[in-house]
């Protein structure tokens, strides 16, 4: 099997980073998303963007924007 660079994403994925007191939803290709809500944070050179949630109430408060970001992201991975 040929070697590969794990930073060279050959598939699209979203990652949850779980911490005490916050959850980070990381989109490795989040820079492709046209996020007009400002929900996505970060300006990483590798294209990552993330969303930070404090608790379930925070998730529910951001639900509409989160759905829009996910729809846009899913659309961008199939272009």
NUZALUM-971600 format. One record per atom (N, C-alpha, C): x, y, z negated; residue in three letters. Coordinates in steps of 0.2 Angstrom, whole numbers, plus 5000, padded with zeros to 4 digits. Layout:
<kolbas>
XYZALA;...
</kolbas>
This chain:
<kolbas>
500449945000UNK;500050005000UNK;500550065000UNK;500350115004UNK;500750175005UNK;500750214999UNK;501250254997UNK;501150304991UNK;500750364993UNK;500450394988UNK;500050454989UNK;500150504984UNK;500050564985UNK;500150614980UNK;499450624977UNK;499350614970UNK;498750614967UNK;498450684967UNK;498850734968UNK;498550804968UNK;498250814975UNK;498350774980UNK;498050784986UNK;497450744986UNK;496850784985UNK;496250754984UNK;495950724991UNK;495850654991UNK;495550624997UNK;494850614996UNK;494550634991UNK;493850624990UNK;493650684985UNK;493050694985UNK;492750744981UNK;492550724974UNK;492650754969UNK;492450734962UNK;492350794958UNK;492050784953UNK;491950834947UNK;492150794941UNK;492450834936UNK;492750804930UNK;492450834924UNK;492350804919UNK;492150824913UNK;492750824908UNK;492950874905UNK;493450874900UNK;493050894893UNK;493050844889UNK;492650854883UNK;493150874877UNK;492950924874UNK;493350954868UNK;492850964862UNK;493050964856UNK;492650984851UNK;492451054851UNK;491751074852UNK;491551134853UNK;491451164860UNK;491651124865UNK;491551144872UNK;491651084877UNK;491351094882UNK;491351044888UNK;491551084894UNK;492051064897UNK;492251094904UNK;492051054909UNK;491651074914UNK;491551044920UNK;491951074926UNK;492451024928UNK;492951054933UNK;492851024940UNK;492851074944UNK;492751054952UNK;493451064955UNK;493751014957UNK;494451024960UNK;494451064966UNK;493851064970UNK;493751104976UNK;493251154975UNK;493251184969UNK;492751234967UNK;492851294971UNK;493451314974UNK;493551374977UNK;493151374984UNK;492851324986UNK;492451314992UNK;491751344991UNK;491551344984UNK;490851364982UNK;490751434983UNK;490251464986UNK;490051534986UNK;489651544980UNK;489951554974UNK;489651564967UNK;489451634966UNK;488851654968UNK;488651724967UNK;488451744960UNK;488351684956UNK;488151694949UNK;488751714944UNK;489351694946UNK;489951704942UNK;490051644937UNK;489651594938UNK;489651534933UNK;490351504933UNK;490651494939UNK;491251464940UNK;491851514938UNK;492251484934UNK;492851524931UNK;493551494934UNK;494051544933UNK;494651524935UNK;494851544942UNK;495451554944UNK;495651564950UNK;496351534951UNK;496351464951UNK;496851424952UNK;497151414959UNK;497751414960UNK;498051414967UNK;497851344970UNK;497751294966UNK;497551224969UNK;496751224971UNK;496351274970UNK;495651274972UNK;495251254966UNK;495451234960UNK;495051214955UNK;494651274953UNK;494051264951UNK;493551314947UNK;493251274942UNK;493051304936UNK;492751264931UNK;492151304927UNK;491751264924UNK;491151294920UNK;491251274913UNK;491251314908UNK;491251304901UNK;490651304898UNK;490451254894UNK;489851254890UNK;489951244883UNK;489651284879UNK;489751274872UNK;489351224868UNK;488751214871UNK;488251164868UNK;487751154873UNK;487251104871UNK;486651094876UNK;486251154877UNK;486151194872UNK;485851264873UNK;486151304879UNK;486751304879UNK;487151344884UNK;487051304891UNK;487051244891UNK;486951204897UNK;486251224900UNK;485751224895UNK;485051244897UNK;484951314900UNK;485351354896UNK;485351424898UNK;485651444905UNK;486151394907UNK;486451404913UNK;486251354919UNK;485651324917UNK;485451264922UNK;485251294929UNK;484951344930UNK;484751374936UNK;485451384940UNK;485851424937UNK;486551434941UNK;486951374942UNK;486951324937UNK;487251264938UNK;487051224944UNK;486351214944UNK;486051184950UNK;486251214957UNK;486251284957UNK;486451314963UNK;487151304965UNK;487651304960UNK;488351284961UNK;488451214964UNK;488051164961UNK;488151094963UNK;487851094970UNK;487351124971UNK;487051114978UNK;487551144983UNK;487851204982UNK;488351234986UNK;488951194987UNK;489151164981UNK;489751124981UNK;489651054986UNK;489051024985UNK;488950964988UNK;488850984996UNK;488651034998UNK;488551055004UNK;489251075007UNK;489751095003UNK;490351115006UNK;490851055007UNK;490651005003UNK;491150945004UNK;490950905010UNK;490350915013UNK;490150875019UNK;490250925026UNK;490550975025UNK;490651015031UNK;491250995035UNK;
</kolbas>
